[in-house]
Amino acid sequence: MSETISFEDFSKIDLRVGTIIEVKDFPEARNPAYQLTIDFGDIGVKKTSAQITTLYSKEDLLGQQIVANINFKKKQIANFMSECLVVGAVDSEKVILLSPEEELPNGTPVR
């Protein structure tokens, strides 16, 4: 288990539902990854990279709704600027993206 945090700490995390609208290969990344462009509705469109190439094809990801943290500080990854962090469940061999059971408006907050 990680360090215990307060509700105030948790409330700083801005998790939102978004739809993946573009998926590109990211050959410059250190580990195999995709560049994802995600529509968060009124919040706008953000980009990120994700090391999920072994479990997801580009075709599987396109149009999929996901959950992402949208208030991380931007991070340079190779020649690419990541603007959010897609959330997934991680075990020793794979990452499973978290997504809503039914379609929601892009930008819907996760509480």
C-alpha positions as CSV (number, residue, x, y, z in Angstrom):
1,M,0.0,0.0,0.0
2,S,1.2,3.5,-0.8
3,E,1.5,6.4,1.7
4,T,-1.8,7.5,3.3
5,I,-3.1,10.8,2.0
6,S,-5.8,13.2,3.1
7,F,-9.0,14.0,1.3
8,E,-7.5,17.4,0.4
9,D,-4.6,15.6,-1.3
10,F,-7.0,13.4,-3.3
11,S,-9.2,16.4,-4.2
12,K,-6.3,17.9,-6.1
13,I,-6.4,15.1,-8.6
14,D,-8.6,16.0,-11.6
15,L,-9.8,12.7,-13.2
16,R,-12.0,13.1,-16.3
17,V,-13.5,10.9,-18.9
18,G,-12.3,11.5,-22.5
19,T,-12.5,9.9,-25.9
20,I,-9.4,8.9,-27.8
21,I,-9.6,10.6,-31.2
22,E,-6.1,9.9,-32.6
23,V,-3.5,7.2,-32.0
24,K,0.0,7.3,-33.5
25,D,3.1,5.1,-33.2
26,F,5.8,6.7,-31.0
27,P,9.1,5.2,-32.2
28,E,11.2,7.9,-30.3
29,A,10.0,6.6,-27.0
30,R,12.4,4.5,-24.9
31,N,9.8,1.7,-24.5
32,P,7.1,0.9,-27.1
33,A,4.3,3.4,-26.8
34,Y,1.5,5.2,-28.6
35,Q,0.9,8.9,-28.8
36,L,-2.8,9.5,-27.9
37,T,-4.9,12.6,-28.6
38,I,-7.9,12.7,-26.2
39,D,-11.0,14.9,-26.4
40,F,-12.2,16.1,-23.0
41,G,-15.1,18.1,-24.2
42,D,-15.3,21.7,-22.9
43,I,-11.9,21.2,-21.3
44,G,-10.3,20.7,-24.7
45,V,-8.0,18.2,-26.4
46,K,-4.9,16.9,-24.7
47,K,-2.1,14.6,-25.8
48,T,-0.2,11.9,-23.9
49,S,1.9,8.8,-24.5
50,A,1.0,5.4,-23.2
51,Q,3.1,2.2,-23.0
52,I,0.1,-0.1,-24.0
53,T,1.2,-1.4,-27.4
54,T,1.3,-5.1,-26.4
55,L,-2.3,-5.2,-25.2
56,Y,-4.1,-2.6,-27.4
57,S,-4.0,-2.0,-31.2
58,K,-4.4,1.5,-32.6
59,E,-7.7,0.4,-34.0
60,D,-9.0,-0.8,-30.6
61,L,-8.1,2.5,-28.9
62,L,-9.6,4.8,-31.5
63,G,-13.0,6.0,-30.2
64,Q,-12.5,4.4,-26.8
65,Q,-13.5,6.4,-23.7
66,I,-10.9,6.4,-21.0
67,V,-10.2,8.0,-17.6
68,A,-7.2,10.4,-17.3
69,N,-5.7,12.8,-14.9
70,I,-5.8,16.1,-16.6
71,N,-4.0,18.4,-14.1
72,F,-0.5,16.9,-14.1
73,K,2.3,19.3,-15.0
74,K,3.3,18.9,-18.7
75,K,6.1,16.4,-19.3
76,Q,8.6,16.1,-22.1
77,I,8.9,12.6,-23.4
78,A,11.5,12.3,-26.2
79,N,10.3,14.9,-28.8
80,F,6.7,14.9,-27.5
81,M,4.9,16.9,-24.7
82,S,2.6,14.9,-22.6
83,E,-0.3,16.9,-21.2
84,C,-2.3,14.3,-19.2
85,L,-2.0,10.8,-17.7
86,V,-4.2,7.9,-18.8
87,V,-5.3,5.8,-15.8
88,G,-5.0,2.0,-15.8
89,A,-4.9,-1.0,-13.6
90,V,-1.3,-2.4,-13.6
91,D,-0.1,-5.9,-12.8
92,S,3.3,-7.4,-13.4
93,E,2.5,-8.1,-17.1
94,K,0.0,-5.6,-18.4
95,V,-1.9,-2.3,-18.1
96,I,-5.7,-2.3,-18.4
97,L,-7.1,1.1,-19.2
98,L,-9.9,2.3,-17.0
99,S,-13.0,3.3,-18.8
100,P,-16.7,3.9,-18.0
101,E,-19.2,1.1,-18.4
102,E,-21.4,3.3,-20.6
103,E,-20.7,6.3,-22.7
104,L,-20.5,9.6,-20.9
105,P,-20.0,13.2,-22.0
106,N,-16.3,14.0,-22.6
107,G,-15.0,15.9,-19.6
108,T,-17.2,14.2,-17.0
109,P,-15.4,14.3,-13.7
110,V,-14.5,11.0,-11.8
111,R,-15.0,11.3,-8.1
